[in-house]
Amino acid sequence: MIKAKIKSIENVDSLNIVKFDFYDTTLTMMSLDLNDEIKVGKTVKLAVKPTQIAIAKNFNGELSYSNQLKSTIISMENGQLLSSIKLKYFDTTIESIITASSSKRMALHVEDEVTVLIKANELSISEICDD
């Protein structure tokens, strides 16, 4: 679970772009519906499915992914088809599930520095925290 503070909300028609502060990194979420309680300055918990989190190793370049977090692999479980990879970003643990063949091709190992990639439309607010 990612705990972040809402820093801006842009709205055109029914589309919302919400930006969050997460350890001085800006995360971006695209949403069609926003609860009336979602306001700038509120702290929220963000959710993303592990299968929606991509990983880049030795990444250098530009991508359309709004959310890019330099993280460290802290554990891995490799199955026959899938790999569950736990990553640390400051004090937050994020899980990514990728194919086992991608994990092998990328030669991923515990303690590797990687970039976590999350598309803005895959991020959602799961809870509004009491400040």
N, C-alpha and C positions, 0 to 999 in steps of 0.2 A: 504494500500500500504506500502510495506517495502522498505525503502531507505537504501542501503548498498554500501560498497566499495569493488571492486574486489581485492582480495589479492593473488590469484593464479589460474592458469589454467593448468590442465594436459590434454594431448591429446594423445590418442592411436588410430590409424586408424581414424575413423570418430566419435569416442566417446570422449566427453569432460566432465571433472569434474571441475567445477568452484567453488572456495571457496570465500566467502564474509565475510567481517567484519561488524557485526551488533551489536553495543554497546558492543564491546569486546567479542562477541560470534561469533563463526564461523558457518555460514550457508553453506550448500553444495547443488549444483544443478548438475544434470546429463542432458546432452544435446547432440543431434546429430549434430545440426547446430549452428554455432556461427557467428554472424555478424563480419566483419573485424574491426569494431569500438570497439568491446568488448576487452578491454586490462586491464592488471593489473594496479591498481591505479584509474580506472574510477569509478565514482559513478553512480549507476543504481537504478531503481525502480523495485522491484521484485513483482510478482503476484502469487497468489495461489487461487484456487477456495475454497470458504468456505466449500463446501461439501468434500473437500480433507484434511481438517484439523481435526485430531483426538485430543481427550482430555483424559489425564490420571489424576486421582485423587489419592492421597496417593501413587504415583508411586515410586517404589524402585526396581531397577534391571537394566538389560541390554536389549535393543531393537535394531533392525537393523535400526530404524529411525535415519537418520543423523542429523536431525534438531529437537532439543528439547529445548523449551523455557519455563522457569518458569514464569507463568503469573498469573494475578488476574482477576477473572470474574467481569466485571463492569456493565453488564446488561444481562437480559435474557428475551426472549419471547417464551413461550411454547404454541405451537399449538396442534391440535389433533394428528398429525403425526410427526411433526418436531419441534425442538427447535433451535432458533437462539441465539447464545451465543457470546457476545462481550467481548473480553479479552484485557487487557492492558499489554504491555511489554515496559517498560520505557515510552516514549511518543508516542508509536505506538499502534493503536487499530487494533486488528485482529479479524475477525469474523469466527466462526465455526458453521456449521449447522450439527446437529446430530439428531438421532431419539428421539422423545419425551420419548419413553420408556427407552432409554439409560440415558437421563437426569434424569428421575425419579429414575432409578435403582442406579445411582451414587449419588443421593441426592445432586445435584449441586445447589448452592445458590450464589447470589451476594456476593462478597468479598472472596469467596473461592480461595485458592491458588491451581493452577493446572499446569500440564505440557502440553504445546501445542506440538503436534507431526506432522511433515511434512516430507513425503518421498522426497528424493532428486529429483526423476523424476517428482514430482508434482510442483516444484518451477520453475518459468520461468522469464526471463528478459522482462519487459513490456516497459521499456523506458531507454535510456541512457541520463543521466543528463549532463548539461553543468556545468563544474566545475568552 
